[in-house]
Amino acid sequence: MRWIEEGEHVAITMRRKIVARLVPEKAPIRRNAPVPDFDSISQRILGAKKFRGNIVDMEREGYDS
């Protein structure tokens, strides 16, 4: 098993014929997703309008706790 963990391919034979092969498992490919450009998305949806302050806090002020 150590050979396989180190990357070695092992052939299992029966009467001098290969009946199986053991190969190391490939590591999963990790891909980083691109980060969306939230500023351009916001500008496209809302235009040049900029919000000041925390909108959530402003909305919560109208509700009783």
C-alpha positions as CSV (number, residue, x, y, z in Angstrom):
1,M,0.0,0.0,0.0
2,R,2.9,2.4,0.7
3,W,4.0,2.0,-2.9
4,I,0.6,3.0,-4.2
5,E,0.4,6.0,-1.7
6,E,3.7,7.2,-3.1
7,G,2.4,7.1,-6.7
8,E,3.5,3.6,-7.9
9,H,1.3,1.6,-10.2
10,V,1.1,-2.0,-9.2
11,A,0.0,-4.9,-11.6
12,I,-1.5,-8.1,-10.1
13,T,-0.8,-11.1,-12.2
14,M,-2.1,-14.6,-12.4
15,R,-0.1,-17.2,-14.5
16,R,2.0,-14.3,-15.8
17,K,-1.0,-12.4,-17.1
18,I,-2.1,-9.1,-15.7
19,V,-5.5,-9.5,-14.1
20,A,-5.7,-6.2,-12.2
21,R,-3.9,-2.9,-11.7
22,L,-3.7,-0.8,-8.5
23,V,-3.2,2.9,-9.2
24,P,-3.2,5.8,-6.8
25,E,-6.3,7.8,-6.5
26,K,-6.1,11.2,-8.2
27,A,-6.3,14.2,-5.9
28,P,-9.6,16.2,-6.5
29,I,-9.1,19.3,-8.6
30,R,-9.8,22.4,-6.6
31,R,-10.9,25.4,-8.6
32,N,-11.5,28.8,-7.1
33,A,-14.6,30.4,-8.3
34,P,-14.1,34.0,-9.5
35,V,-15.4,36.6,-7.1
36,P,-18.3,38.6,-8.5
37,D,-17.8,42.3,-9.0
38,F,-20.6,43.5,-6.6
39,D,-19.9,47.2,-7.3
40,S,-20.6,46.8,-11.0
41,I,-23.6,44.6,-10.4
42,S,-25.0,47.2,-7.9
43,Q,-24.4,50.0,-10.3
44,R,-26.1,48.2,-13.2
45,I,-29.2,47.5,-11.0
46,L,-29.4,50.7,-9.0
47,G,-27.5,53.1,-11.3
48,A,-25.1,55.6,-9.7
49,K,-27.3,55.7,-6.5
50,K,-25.1,55.2,-3.4
51,F,-26.6,54.3,0.0
52,R,-25.2,55.9,3.1
53,G,-25.2,54.2,6.5
54,N,-26.4,50.8,7.3
55,I,-29.7,50.2,5.5
56,V,-30.6,47.2,7.8
57,D,-30.2,49.4,10.9
58,M,-32.3,52.1,9.3
59,E,-35.1,49.7,8.5
60,R,-35.0,48.2,12.0
61,E,-35.6,51.6,13.6
62,G,-39.2,51.5,12.5
63,Y,-40.0,48.2,14.3
64,D,-40.5,47.7,18.0
65,S,-38.3,45.1,19.7
